[in-house]
Amino acid sequence: MDRESIIEVASLLGRLFPHHHLAICDHAAMTLHGHDNLRPNYVSILCEMDEGEALLSSAKARGLRRCHLYPRAFYLMTCQDGVVIARCVRVLTCRRFRDLEFDRLLGPFCAPVLSLACVAERVARDYRRCLDKRCHDAAVRRGADLIWLMANITTHQSPDSPPGEFLASFTARFPETIRLLRRAGFEVDDDAAHDGGQTPRKRRSKDGIVIPPSSYTRRRNTATLLRRTMTFVHAATRLRLQGERASSRAYPSSAVAMLWPAPLRLRPRPASCYGSMPPPEIPPRSRARLSLARSEEPGVRASQKSMELVIGKDIILCRDWPSEDTLSGGQRTA
C-alpha cells in the first residue's frame, strides 16, 4: 500500500470506530511520517489489551469481512482508480497504551498515528528479539527501519532539548542498538552507564553457548536454564553410573543391581532386533511412562520429561541383542 491508500484506511477507521481508542503503528505509521520506500501489505493498529476483542466485534457487527491471514484482522474496502480493493487491518494490543504518544497527522477525523519515538521503541524490541533468536534477515530489516527512525527523530528534534539526549536515553534502554547506530554514523556515547543499565548482558555458559537475556528475564522462558541444568545433571549421572558399572564387573549381578539409582532394568528393543526369539515384555515402569505421555496434560508431560533426565530414562543400560540365558516370560538377566 502507498501513502494515499493508508490515508484512506485511516479515514475509514476514524469514521467507523470513533469511540475506540486506537492508533496506526509500525510500517504504516512510518509511511505516514514520510518513509517513501515502504509498501506495507496491511495497516497495523494498536489499542488497549481489553479493547482488541471489542474492536473486532464492532467490525463484525458492521459487516466487515474477517481476514484469516492473521489472528486478529479484518478487511476495509477502499477505492483506487475506480477499483474496489480490500485492505487488511491488523489489530495489535499493548498494556501501556495510555502512556504512548500519538500525532494527529491526518486531522481530527482520522485515526491518530503513533509518534516516531514510540515506533522506534517497538522496532528496537523487535530488533532485540531477532538478535536473541538469531534471525539475521529479520534483524537486518528491523535495523534499517531503526536507522531511518533515528535519523528522522534527531533531525526534527526540538531545539530546546540538549543534543544527543534522545540517543543517550534510547541506547541506555536498548544497548544492543549501540553498534548498529555507530555504524550508521550516529554519535553514541558508550559509557559505563550503559554497561550497568537495566538490560542484562548476554551470559556465556561454560560450554561456550551464549544464553540470551530473554532466557532468564522473562517468565515464559525460564525453562531454558532449567533444561540446560537438567542436561548437565543427566550427563554427570550417566558418567558416574558408567564408572560404577565398570568398577563392579567383578561382582555378581545381584550386587550390581543394588547401585543407585536402579538403571539396570533392561530396556526392551523392537521385535525386529530379536529375530525368531520372543521379545521381552515392557517393564511396568516403561508402561506407566507411556500411559502418562498419552493421558496427561502438556505441562505434566514436560515435568515427566524433566524428571526422566534425572532418574535415568536414557541412563538405562541395555544390550542390542538378548543374551543366551533368558528368563521365562521373555525377561533377560543383567
C-alpha positions as CSV (number, residue, x, y, z in Angstrom):
1,M,0.0,0.0,0.0
2,D,1.1,3.5,-0.7
3,R,0.6,6.6,1.4
4,E,-2.7,7.5,-0.2
5,S,-4.2,4.1,0.5
6,I,-3.1,4.2,4.1
7,I,-4.6,7.7,4.5
8,E,-7.9,6.3,3.1
9,V,-7.8,3.4,5.6
10,A,-7.1,5.8,8.5
11,S,-10.0,8.0,7.4
12,L,-12.3,4.9,7.4
13,L,-11.0,3.8,10.8
14,G,-11.8,7.2,12.3
15,R,-15.3,7.2,10.9
16,L,-16.2,3.6,11.6
17,F,-14.7,3.4,15.1
18,P,-14.9,6.9,16.6
19,H,-15.4,5.6,20.2
20,H,-12.5,3.2,20.2
21,H,-9.0,4.2,21.3
22,L,-6.6,3.1,18.6
23,A,-3.6,4.4,16.7
24,I,-1.8,3.4,13.5
25,C,1.6,1.9,14.2
26,D,4.7,0.1,12.7
27,H,5.3,0.4,8.9
28,A,2.0,2.1,8.2
29,A,2.9,4.8,10.7
30,M,6.4,5.2,9.3
31,T,4.9,5.6,5.8
32,L,2.6,8.4,7.1
33,H,5.6,10.0,8.8
34,G,7.4,10.3,5.5
35,H,9.1,7.0,4.7
36,D,8.8,6.7,0.9
37,N,10.4,3.3,0.3
38,L,7.9,1.2,2.4
39,R,4.9,-0.5,0.9
40,P,3.2,-2.4,3.7
41,N,0.8,-5.2,2.9
42,Y,-1.5,-4.2,5.8
43,V,-2.2,-1.5,8.2
44,S,-1.4,-2.2,11.9
45,I,-3.4,-0.5,14.6
46,L,-2.6,-0.5,18.3
47,C,-5.1,-0.5,21.1
48,E,-5.5,-1.5,24.7
49,M,-5.4,-5.1,25.9
50,D,-9.2,-5.2,26.7
51,E,-10.3,-3.4,23.6
52,G,-8.9,-5.7,20.9
53,E,-11.8,-8.1,21.0
54,A,-14.3,-5.3,21.3
55,L,-12.9,-3.7,18.2
56,L,-13.1,-7.0,16.3
57,S,-16.7,-7.4,17.5
58,S,-17.6,-3.9,16.3
59,A,-16.0,-4.7,12.9
60,K,-18.1,-7.9,12.6
61,A,-21.3,-6.0,13.6
62,R,-20.6,-3.6,10.8
63,G,-20.4,-6.4,8.3
64,L,-16.6,-6.2,7.7
65,R,-15.1,-9.4,6.5
66,R,-12.6,-11.2,8.8
67,C,-9.0,-11.6,7.5
68,H,-7.7,-15.1,8.2
69,L,-4.1,-14.3,7.4
70,Y,-3.5,-13.0,11.0
71,P,-5.1,-13.9,14.3
72,R,-6.8,-10.5,14.7
73,A,-7.5,-8.8,11.4
74,F,-10.3,-7.6,9.2
75,Y,-10.8,-6.0,5.7
76,L,-11.7,-2.4,4.8
77,M,-12.9,-1.7,1.3
78,T,-11.2,1.2,-0.4
79,C,-11.5,2.5,-3.9
80,Q,-8.4,3.2,-6.2
81,D,-8.9,4.3,-9.8
82,G,-12.4,3.1,-9.8
83,V,-11.5,-0.4,-8.5
84,V,-12.6,-1.6,-5.1
85,I,-9.7,-3.1,-3.1
86,A,-9.9,-5.0,0.2
87,R,-7.2,-3.6,2.7
88,C,-6.2,-5.7,5.6
89,V,-6.2,-4.1,9.0
90,R,-4.3,-5.9,11.7
91,V,-5.3,-5.3,15.4
92,L,-2.4,-5.3,18.0
93,T,-2.7,-4.7,21.7
94,C,-0.4,-3.0,24.2
95,R,-0.6,-3.0,28.0
96,R,0.7,0.6,28.3
97,F,-1.3,2.1,25.5
98,R,-2.4,5.0,27.7
99,D,1.3,6.1,28.1
100,L,2.1,6.2,24.4
101,E,2.4,9.4,22.4
102,F,0.2,10.0,19.3
103,D,0.3,12.5,16.4
104,R,-2.8,13.8,14.6
105,L,-1.1,13.9,11.2
106,L,-4.3,13.5,9.2
107,G,-6.7,15.7,11.1
108,P,-9.2,15.2,13.9
109,F,-11.5,12.9,12.0
110,C,-8.9,10.2,11.1
111,A,-7.2,7.7,13.2
112,P,-4.2,9.0,15.1
113,V,-0.7,7.9,14.3
114,L,1.9,6.6,16.8
115,S,4.8,9.0,17.3
116,L,8.2,8.3,15.9
117,A,9.7,7.8,19.3
118,C,7.1,5.1,20.2
119,V,7.5,3.4,16.8
120,A,11.3,3.4,17.4
121,E,10.8,1.6,20.8
122,R,8.7,-1.1,19.1
123,V,11.2,-1.6,16.3
124,A,14.1,-1.8,18.9
125,R,12.2,-4.5,20.8
126,D,11.7,-6.4,17.5
127,Y,15.4,-5.9,16.7
128,R,16.4,-7.3,20.1
129,R,14.1,-10.3,19.7
130,C,15.6,-11.0,16.2
131,L,19.1,-11.0,17.7
132,D,18.1,-13.3,20.5
133,K,16.5,-15.8,18.1
134,R,19.4,-15.3,15.6
135,C,17.1,-14.3,12.7
136,H,19.6,-12.5,10.6
137,D,17.4,-11.4,7.7
138,A,14.7,-10.0,10.1
139,A,17.3,-8.3,12.2
140,V,18.7,-6.5,9.1
141,R,15.2,-5.3,8.1
142,R,14.5,-4.1,11.7
143,G,17.9,-2.4,11.8
144,A,17.2,-0.5,8.6
145,D,13.9,0.7,10.0
146,L,15.6,1.8,13.2
147,I,18.2,3.8,11.4
148,W,15.6,5.7,9.4
149,L,13.6,6.4,12.6
150,M,16.7,7.6,14.5
151,A,17.6,9.9,11.6
152,N,14.2,11.5,11.5
153,I,13.9,11.8,15.2
154,T,17.3,13.5,15.6
155,T,16.7,15.8,12.6
156,H,13.3,17.0,13.9
157,Q,14.4,17.2,17.5
158,S,13.3,20.2,19.4
159,P,16.0,23.0,19.6
160,D,15.4,23.3,23.3
161,S,16.4,19.7,24.1
162,P,20.2,19.0,24.5
163,P,21.9,17.4,21.5
164,G,22.1,13.7,21.8
165,E,19.7,13.4,24.7
166,F,17.3,11.1,23.0
167,L,20.0,8.9,21.6
168,A,21.6,8.6,25.1
169,S,18.3,7.6,26.8
170,F,17.4,5.3,23.9
171,T,20.7,3.4,23.9
172,A,20.5,3.1,27.7
173,R,17.3,1.2,27.3
174,F,18.4,-0.8,24.2
175,P,22.2,-1.2,24.4
176,E,22.2,-3.8,21.6
177,T,21.5,-0.9,19.2
178,I,24.7,0.9,20.0
179,R,26.9,-0.9,17.5
180,L,24.2,-0.5,14.8
181,L,23.8,3.2,15.3
182,R,27.5,3.8,15.4
183,R,28.0,2.1,12.1
184,A,25.2,4.2,10.7
185,G,27.1,7.4,11.6
186,F,25.4,8.4,14.9
187,E,27.5,9.7,17.7
188,V,26.6,7.4,20.5
189,D,28.3,7.6,23.9
190,D,29.1,4.1,25.1
191,D,30.0,4.8,28.8
192,A,29.9,2.7,31.9
193,A,26.2,3.7,32.5
194,H,25.3,1.5,29.5
195,D,27.2,-1.5,30.8
196,G,25.3,-1.3,34.1
197,G,21.9,-0.5,32.6
198,Q,18.6,-2.1,33.2
199,T,19.0,-4.6,30.3
200,P,21.2,-7.5,31.3
201,R,24.1,-8.5,29.1
202,K,24.3,-11.9,27.5
203,R,25.9,-14.6,29.6
204,R,28.3,-17.1,28.3
205,S,28.0,-20.6,29.9
206,K,30.8,-23.0,30.5
207,D,30.1,-24.9,27.3
208,G,30.6,-21.7,25.2
209,I,27.0,-21.2,24.2
210,V,25.6,-17.7,24.7
211,I,22.4,-17.6,26.7
212,P,20.2,-14.7,25.5
213,P,18.9,-12.3,28.2
214,S,15.3,-13.4,27.5
215,S,16.1,-16.8,28.8
216,Y,16.4,-15.6,32.4
217,T,14.5,-12.3,32.5
218,R,11.1,-13.4,31.0
219,R,8.9,-15.7,33.0
220,R,7.8,-17.7,30.0
221,N,11.4,-18.5,29.0
222,T,12.7,-19.6,32.4
223,A,12.6,-23.2,31.3
224,T,15.7,-22.7,29.2
225,L,18.2,-22.7,32.0
226,L,16.3,-25.5,33.7
227,R,16.6,-27.7,30.6
228,R,20.3,-27.0,30.4
229,T,20.8,-27.8,34.1
230,M,18.9,-31.0,33.7
231,T,21.1,-31.9,30.8
232,F,24.2,-31.3,32.9
233,V,22.8,-33.4,35.7
234,H,21.9,-36.2,33.3
235,A,25.4,-36.2,31.8
236,A,27.1,-36.2,35.2
237,T,24.9,-39.0,36.5
238,R,25.4,-41.1,33.3
239,L,29.2,-40.8,33.7
240,R,29.1,-41.8,37.4
241,L,26.9,-44.8,36.7
242,Q,29.1,-46.0,33.9
243,G,32.1,-45.7,36.3
244,E,30.3,-47.7,39.0
245,R,29.2,-50.3,36.4
246,A,32.8,-50.7,35.2
247,S,34.2,-50.9,38.7
248,S,31.7,-53.6,39.8
249,R,32.1,-56.0,36.9
250,A,33.8,-58.5,39.2
251,Y,30.7,-58.7,41.4
252,P,27.7,-60.8,40.7
253,S,24.6,-59.3,39.1
254,S,22.8,-59.2,42.4
255,A,25.4,-56.7,43.7
256,V,25.3,-54.7,40.6
257,A,21.5,-54.3,40.9
258,M,22.0,-52.5,44.2
259,L,23.5,-49.5,42.5
260,W,21.7,-46.2,42.8
261,P,19.5,-45.3,41.1
262,A,18.3,-48.5,39.6
263,P,19.4,-48.1,36.0
264,L,20.0,-51.8,35.2
265,R,16.5,-52.7,34.2
266,L,16.9,-53.7,30.6
267,R,15.1,-51.6,28.0
268,P,13.2,-53.6,25.5
269,R,14.2,-53.4,21.9
270,P,11.9,-53.7,18.8
271,A,10.9,-57.2,17.8
272,S,13.0,-56.9,14.6
273,C,16.2,-56.9,16.7
274,Y,15.5,-60.4,18.2
275,G,14.7,-62.4,15.0
276,S,12.9,-65.6,15.9
277,M,13.3,-65.2,19.6
278,P,10.3,-63.7,21.5
279,P,11.0,-60.0,22.6
280,P,10.9,-59.3,26.3
281,E,7.9,-57.6,27.9
282,I,7.8,-53.9,28.5
283,P,8.8,-53.2,32.1
284,P,6.0,-51.8,34.3
285,R,7.8,-48.5,34.7
286,S,8.0,-48.0,31.0
287,R,4.3,-48.9,30.6
288,A,3.4,-46.3,33.2
289,R,5.6,-43.7,31.5
290,L,3.9,-44.4,28.1
291,S,0.5,-44.1,29.6
292,L,1.4,-40.8,31.3
293,A,2.7,-39.5,28.0
294,R,-0.6,-40.3,26.3
295,S,-3.0,-39.2,29.0
296,E,-1.6,-36.2,31.0
297,E,-1.6,-32.5,30.1
298,P,1.3,-30.9,28.3
299,G,2.7,-29.4,31.5
300,V,2.6,-32.8,33.2
301,R,4.4,-34.4,30.3
302,A,7.1,-31.7,30.4
303,S,7.6,-32.4,34.1
304,Q,7.9,-36.1,33.5
305,K,10.4,-35.4,30.7
306,S,12.5,-33.2,33.1
307,M,12.4,-35.9,35.8
308,E,13.4,-38.6,33.4
309,L,16.6,-36.7,32.7
310,V,17.5,-37.1,36.4
311,I,16.1,-40.5,37.2
312,G,17.6,-42.1,34.2
313,K,15.3,-42.7,31.2
314,D,18.3,-42.6,28.9
315,I,20.8,-44.0,31.5
316,I,19.2,-47.4,31.5
317,L,21.9,-49.8,30.3
318,C,20.8,-52.5,27.8
319,R,22.1,-54.8,25.1
320,D,21.2,-54.6,21.5
321,W,20.9,-58.4,21.4
322,P,19.4,-60.7,24.0
323,S,21.8,-62.9,26.0
324,E,21.6,-66.7,25.6
325,D,20.3,-67.2,29.2
326,T,16.8,-65.7,29.1
327,L,14.3,-65.9,31.9
328,S,10.8,-67.3,31.5
329,G,8.3,-64.9,30.0
330,G,10.9,-63.2,27.8
331,Q,12.8,-61.4,30.5
332,R,16.5,-61.2,30.3
333,T,19.1,-61.2,33.0
334,A,21.7,-58.5,33.5
